[in-house]
Amino acid sequence: MNVTCHSEYGKIKTLFIKDVNAAFVDDESLSSYWKHLNFLDKPDLNKSKAEYEIFEGMLRKHDPEILHFPFDSSVNIDSIYCRDAALATDDGMILCNMGKPARQNEPEAQRRAFERAGIKVLGTITSPGTLEGGDAAWLDEKTLAVGLTYRTNEEGIRQLNDLLEPLNVDVITVPLPHYKGPSDVFHLMSILSPLDRDLAVVYSPLMPVQFRNYLIKKGFSFVEVPDDEFESMGCNVLAIAPRQCIMVKGNPETKTRLEQAGCTVFEYDGAEISVKGGGGPTCLTRPILREI
C-alpha cells in the first residue's frame, strides 16, 4: 500500500475538519454573515451542531487521524468548508488565494494550523492568481484536474503548475461554464467526485465534452447524477476509501446508482451545514493523507 496526498479515493488516514463551534461560533455570527455570503438561509445553530456531530462520527468510524482547524477571528462562517483554502501535496500544502473575496483570510488562518501541526507549506498562490480547493481534483497520483471558474483563474492555475512541476504532476485545466454566475459556488467538484481509480460520480450536463472524453480514455466509468438531484448536492460525494463514500441525504436515485456500482454509501442530514451554504462532505473536509 502507498500513502499519498495525491488521491481523492484512497482510504483517508489524516484529515482536517472545522466543526460548527469553531466556524459558525454563535447565533450572532450566523446572523451577521449568512446573507452576505450567499447562504440560501440562516443555519439553525443547534440543528447544525447535531448534524455535524453525526457527520464527524461517520468519519471517526473509519479510524482516520482527525485534526481540527480552530476558531480564528479573521475568518467567517464559510470557513466550515475547509477544503477550499488549501491543496495537499506530497511535498507540502499549497495555500490558495480565494476567488470569493469574503474568504480571503482563510488560507493564512490554515497556514497557522498547519504550522502548529508540523505540516510543511510548499507554496502560496498570490494575486492576481486565484485558486480554490474545490476546483482541484486528483485523477491519479500524477494528474490533477483543475477547474477554470469564477473562483480559480488562469494565473492561479499557472502558479499551481509551477509548484507541481517539480513533483512531475500534470495539471489538466477544465474550463467550466458560466452556470449561475460569479456569486454562485460552482467548482469542478460540483460536477465530479472520484470514488475509485476507475469510478467517479458526475453531473454530465455541465461537464465539458473534452474533459468527459478524457476521463473515459483514462478508464473511468461514471455514476450519473440525475437532473433533480444536482442542486441537492448529489454529485458532492466524499470517498473515505475506494467505493466507500459519504453523501448528503435527499439524493435517493444517486445513492441507488452508487450502490449498483459497488459502492457502500453512508448518508448524513446536511440541511443546515451543507445545503444552506452549498458545501457537501467534500467541502467540509481537507484530506491530507490517503492510503491507496
N, C-alpha and C positions, 0 to 999 in steps of 0.2 A: 504494500500500500504506500501511496505517496501523499505527503501532506503539503498543501499549497494554498496560496491565496487566490490563485488563478482558476477559480471554479465557481459556478453557480449551482451545481447539483451534488457535489460530494457531501459526505456526512460532516455536518458542522462540528468543529472541535472547539473553536473560540469565536465569540461574537460580542459586540457591544449592543446595548439597548439603552433607551432613555425612558424611564417609566413616567406615568401620569403625574406623580407627585413632583418630579423634577422638571417636567415640561409644562404641564398645564398649571401647576402650582396651586392656584385657588380660583374661586369664582370671579373675583375681581379681575384677575389676569385674563380669564376666558372672555369676560365681558369687554375688556379693552381691545382685544385683538381679533376676535373671530371674523367680524365683518371686513376689517382692513385686509385680512389675509385670505379673503375669498372662501372661507368655510361655507358650506351650504346652510348651516345653522349653528347656533351656540351649543357646544357639547355640554351635557349634563355631567357635572364633576363626579358625583357619587357613582353614577352608572359607568362612567369612564374608568374609574378605579376598579370596579368589579370586572369589567371587560378585560382590562389589562392584566389583572391578576390571573384570569383564566388563560389569556394568551401566553403570558410568561410561564405559567405552569405547563403548557404544552411544550414549550421549548425545553424546560428542565427535564421532562420525561425522557428526553433523548440524550441527556447527560453531557451537554457541552459546558465549557467554561464560559460563564456569563459575566461580562464586565459592564459596569453601569456608567453612562455619562451623567455627571452630577448636575444639580441645579447651577445655572450660570445666569447672572443678572443681565448679561449682554445680549441674550437671545430671547426668543419668544416661544409661543405655543407650537409653532411649526417645527421646532427642534425635536419633537417626538418622532418625526420622520427622519431618523438619524442616518439612513443610508446616503442621503443626498450630499452631505458635506465633505465626504472623503471617499477615496478609492483605495482598496487594499491590493498591494503587490507583494511579490516575494522578496523585494528589496526595500520594503517600507511603504508607508502610507503616502498617498498623493492628496494634498488638501485642495479642495475645489475652490472655485470662485463663483458664487451663486448667481444664477441668472435672474432670480427673484430678489429684487433689492432689499426687501424686508428681512431676508435671511442672510445678509452679507456677513454677519458676525459669527455664524455657526462654525466655519472652518477653523478659525482661531480658537474658539472655545473647545473644539475637538482636539486641536493640537495640544492644549494643556492637559487634556485627559490622556492622550497617547503618551505624552512625556512622563506623566505620573505612573503610567503602566509600564514604562520602559520600552515602548514601541517606537521604532525608528520612523522618522518622517523623511521620505525620499525627496519630495519637492512640493511646490505650490504653484497652482495656476494663478496667474496675475492678470490684472486689467491691461488691455481691453478684452482679454480672453475670458470666457465664461465656460463653466463645466459643472454639471450636477450629476451625482452618482446614480440617479435613476435613469440617466441616459447611457450608462455603461454596463454592458453585459458580457461576461466571458463565455465564448462559444467552446473553447478548449484552452489548454494551458498556454498556448502561444497565439491565440486570436481573441481580440477584444472588439466587439461591435459597439459603436458609439453613435447615438442619435444626434443629428444636426437639427436642433429645435430652437424654440424661443428661449430655452434655458441654457443651451450649450451651443456655442458659435464656432466658426471656422478657426479662429485664433486659439480658442481653448483646446480644440482638437489638435492643432499643430503643436502647442506646448506639451500636451499629453503624449503625442507621438515622440517628441524629442526625449521625454523622460523614460519612455518604454523601449525605445530603440536599442539601448544597451542590454536590455533583457531579452532581445530577439523576439519581441512581441509585435505582431501585425495588428495595426489599428484599422478597422473597417468602418468607414463613415457611412451612416444610413440617414439620408435626408428624409425628414418626416413632413407630413402635410400641415397646413395651417390649422385644420380642425376647428376648435372653438376660439382660437386666437391667443394673444400673448398673456392674458390674465388666467388662462386655464392651466391646470397642471397636466401636461401631456408629455410624457417621457417615452423613450424607447421601451422601457419595461412596462409601460402601459399596454403594450401590444405583444410583448414577448417575455416569457418566463421559462428558461431552460430547466428541465426536470431530470435529465439524464444526458449521457454523451450523445444520444441519438433521438431525444424526445423533447419537445417544447410545447407549451400551451401558447397559442397565438390568437390574435384577432386579425384575420386576413384582410378585411375591407380597408383597414388603414395601414397595411403593410406594403411598402414599395415592392413592385414585381421583381426587380433585380435582386433585392435582398432576399425575398422569399425563395427565388430560384437558387440563390447562393446557398441558403440553408439546406435545401433539398439536395443539392450537389454534395454538400458536406455529410449527407447521410441522415439528416433529421427527418423524423415523422412528426406530424402535428396533431395536437388536440385542439380542435377549432372551437372558439368561444362563440355562442350564438349572439345575434344582434341584441336581444333583450337582456343579456347578462353582461354586456360590456360595461355599461355605466355603473353597475353594481360590483365592479371590480372582479369579474370572473376571470380575467386574464392576469390578475395580480396574485400569483401563487408562489409561495416560498418553498423551495426544496430544502428539506432538512437532512436528506440523504437521497441517493438515487431512487426515484419513483416513490418517495415518501414526502408528502407535502402538506402545508397548512394553507387554508384559504378562508375567506370571509363567508359566513353563512348567507344564504339567499341566492345561490347560483346552482340550483339542483341539476340542470342539464349539463353544465360544465363538470360538476362533480361526477355525474354518471359516466361521461365520456372519459374522464381521467381514470376512473376505476376500470373501465373497459380496456384502457391502455396499460393496465397492470399497476396502477398507482394506488397506494394507500393514502387516504385523504382524511385529514383532521380539520374540523371547522371550529371557528370561534365567532361569537356575536360581535361584530365590529361597527354597529350602528353609530356609536359615539366616537370611538378612537380612530376609525378608518373611513367610514362612508362620509361623514360630515367634513372631514379635512382632505379627502381624496387620497388617502395613503393606506394601502393594504399591508399585508405581512412582510413583503419585501422592503417596503418603505420604512417599516417600524424596526428594522434590524440592520446592523452593519457587520455582516460576517467578516471574520478575519481569516482564520484557517479552516480548511476543509480537507477531509481525507478521501482520496479517490483511488 
